[in-house]
Amino acid sequence: MTNATLSDIDPLLAGFESVPSDGIPFITLDKHKRFYLNATLRKLIGIKAHDRVSLAYNPAEHTLAILTGNAASAVSSTNYFVDKRHYMSARRFVAEYRYDIDLAPFTFELQRSGTAAGVFLFKLTDVNSK
C-alpha cells in the first residue's frame, strides 16, 4: 500500500497522524578525525559496514556529499571504507579543510538528496563552530 492513509490501513486509525521518528540522518566528524555515519543515515541510503563510498565537500557552503553506487563509481577520487563500527577516516579532510578538532564533534545533517541516484548532501549544523 503505497501512500495509504492510516485509516486505509485500519479504520480505527481515522484521525491519527503519523509521527516521525527522532532519527535525523547525520554524519559526525569526531575528535579522533573520523566520520561517523549514524544508523538513520545508514538505513536511509543503504550503507553497511565494509561498503565503500565517495565524498565531496563544498567549503563555501560547509556541505559534505556522500556518493554511493554508480555515483561513487563515476567519481575519479579515492573511495572511503566504512569500517565495522561505521566510521571512516577523516584525517586528510581535517587537514585539508582546517577543521579545529578541539571544537569537535561537528555534525552534518542531511539537507537533501541529489537529483542523481546515490547523491546525498549534508550541511554543517553550526558553521560558527568551525
ROGUKOL-277484 format. One line per field, with one value per residue (C-alpha): x, z, y; residue in three letters; residue number from 1. Coordinates in steps of 0.02 Angstrom, whole numbers, plus 32768, in hexadecimal, padded with zeros to 4 digits. Example, Ala and Ser with C-alpha at 12.3 -4.5 7.8 and 13.67 -1.06 7.14 Angstrom:
2
c1: [8267/82AC]
c3: [8186/8165]
c2: [7F1F/7FCB]
residuo: [ala/ser]
num: [1/2]
END
This chain:
130
c1: [8000/8061/8026/7F99/7F4D/7F4A/7E8D/7EA9/7F15/7E98/7DF7/7E22/7EB1/7E3A/7E71/7F1F/7FBC/805E/80E6/8195/8224/82A6/832A/8377/83F6/849E/855A/85C9/867E/86C7/8761/87BC/87B3/872E/8688/85FC/8560/84CA/844E/83C3/8438/8477/83C6/838B/8415/843C/84EE/8531/85D5/8661/860C/866B/8629/8670/866D/866B/8671/8639/869F/8640/859B/85E2/8588/85C3/8584/8581/857B/8549/8532/854A/8560/85F7/863E/8631/86A3/875E/8789/87B7/872D/8713/8706/867A/86C0/865F/862B/85F5/8688/86F2/879B/8793/884A/8869/87C2/87EB/8896/885A/87C7/8816/8793/87C8/87B5/87B6/8708/86C8/864F/860C/8563/852C/846F/841B/83E8/83A3/83BC/840A/83AF/841D/8408/8488/84AD/8487/84B4/84D8/84E6/8552/84D7/853D/85B0/85EF/8640/86B7]
c3: [8000/7FC3/8000/8065/80EE/819E/8193/80F3/815A/81E8/8201/82BA/8282/823A/827B/82AA/8263/823F/82BB/8272/82D3/832B/82BA/824E/81CF/81F6/81EA/827E/8270/8319/837C/833E/828A/8254/81FD/8250/81EE/8263/8258/820A/8180/815F/8152/80E3/8062/8074/80B6/8115/816A/80EC/8062/8001/7FDD/7F90/7FE7/7FA1/8001/7FDA/8052/8026/805A/80E1/808B/8082/7FFB/8004/7F60/7F59/7ED1/7E1E/7E58/7EC2/7E33/7DBB/7E25/7E0A/7EC2/7F4F/7F9B/8056/80B0/8131/81C0/822A/82A5/8217/8222/8193/81A2/8193/81B5/8109/810A/81B3/8174/80C9/8108/81AD/8226/82D8/8325/83D3/83A9/8374/835F/82C2/8282/81CD/81BC/8121/80B9/8021/7FA3/7EFE/7E59/7E2B/7E84/7F0D/7F32/7FE1/8025/80DC/8123/81B8/8243/829A/8221/82AC/8305/8273]
c2: [8000/8094/813E/80EE/8156/8110/80F7/8090/801C/800D/806F/8081/80F5/8179/8222/81E6/8237/81DC/820E/821C/81CE/8236/81EC/8272/8234/8281/8270/829C/82D1/82A1/82D2/8236/8277/81FA/820B/81A9/817B/816C/80DC/8145/817E/80CE/808C/811C/810D/8054/805B/7FC5/7F9D/7F79/7FDF/8063/8112/81B1/8259/8309/83AD/845E/84CB/856B/851A/84A7/8418/8365/82EE/8230/81D5/811E/809C/80D9/818D/8158/80F1/8185/81F3/81E3/81F9/8188/8121/8120/807A/806C/8004/7F86/800F/8085/80FD/8140/8194/8252/827F/82C7/8322/8373/83AB/83E5/844B/8480/8442/8469/83BD/840B/844D/83A0/8351/83A2/8369/8369/834C/830C/83A1/8346/82BD/82EC/82DF/824A/81A4/818A/8242/8285/8333/8358/8409/8436/8461/84E8/8542/85B5/8522/8501]
residuo: [met/thr/asn/ala/thr/leu/ser/asp/ile/asp/pro/leu/leu/ala/gly/phe/glu/ser/val/pro/ser/asp/gly/ile/pro/phe/ile/thr/leu/asp/lys/his/lys/arg/phe/tyr/leu/asn/ala/thr/leu/arg/lys/leu/ile/gly/ile/lys/ala/his/asp/arg/val/ser/leu/ala/tyr/asn/pro/ala/glu/his/thr/leu/ala/ile/leu/thr/gly/asn/ala/ala/ser/ala/val/ser/ser/thr/asn/tyr/phe/val/asp/lys/arg/his/tyr/met/ser/ala/arg/arg/phe/val/ala/glu/tyr/arg/tyr/asp/ile/asp/leu/ala/pro/phe/thr/phe/glu/leu/gln/arg/ser/gly/thr/ala/ala/gly/val/phe/leu/phe/lys/leu/thr/asp/val/asn/ser/lys]
num: [1/2/3/4/5/6/7/8/9/10/11/12/13/14/15/16/17/18/19/20/21/22/23/24/25/26/27/28/29/30/31/32/33/34/35/36/37/38/39/40/41/42/43/44/45/46/47/48/49/50/51/52/53/54/55/56/57/58/59/60/61/62/63/64/65/66/67/68/69/70/71/72/73/74/75/76/77/78/79/80/81/82/83/84/85/86/87/88/89/90/91/92/93/94/95/96/97/98/99/100/101/102/103/104/105/106/107/108/109/110/111/112/113/114/115/116/117/118/119/120/121/122/123/124/125/126/127/128/129/130]
END
